[in-house]
């Protein structure tokens, strides 16, 4: 998946049974990044104490993270660049936790030549081969061959306020300081 070029497969090049896969290991950082980008701060994903009392008994990654792996394959591998993603049905079969190794696979099921429509089986399995996500995607496959440079994505550094907490802890060890409030804007400011 890290070739310098993204190469697509046109509608005419696709055959029923063609497939592409990618594998990722779920990290705690993936959960935090997905929450930051999507705004989904469901405690089942982010709060270990809460998740321990939830139906799964542990933190699980957002289901749409696995859906994102399917989107990655469709847009970068099969059919690849130029693909128009029309619809997707997803069935979340089993929870996915940090440390799980997930393999996503898309497989061509059917081609409809009148509008270059392609139906694909979409599936994610864990490290033991158990389905964690199944479904079907419908796309419009590209009509022209494309070879585009793979765009480098920026490195993301997550910060949860650790540096501020360190600063406050260091300040607590120092003797109190005299200060004066010159212009109080509110009682709370004092």
NORCOR-V372773 format. One line per field, one symbol per residue. phi: phi as a letter, one per 40 degrees, with the letter a starting at -180 (. if undefined). psi: psi as a letter, one per 40 degrees, with the letter a starting at -180 (. if undefined). A space follows every 50 residues. Layout:
phi: ???
psi: ???
This chain:
phi: .bccbcbcbcdcccbdhcaababbccbdccccccccccgcbdcccbbdcc dcccdcgacbcddcccccccddcccbbbchdgcbccaabbbccacbbdgc bbbcbbbcbabbcdbfcbbbcbabbccbgccbabibbbbbcccbcbbbcc cccccbbcbbgdcccccccccccccdbcbbccbccacccc
psi: efidihhihiddeiiheiiiiihihhidddddddddddegfheddehddd ddeideeihiihdeddddddddddeechdahehhhdihhhhhdiihihdi hhhhhhhhdihgddffhhhhhhihiaeeehhdhiahihihiidihihihh hhiihhhhhfedddddddddddeiiiihihhdghdiddd.
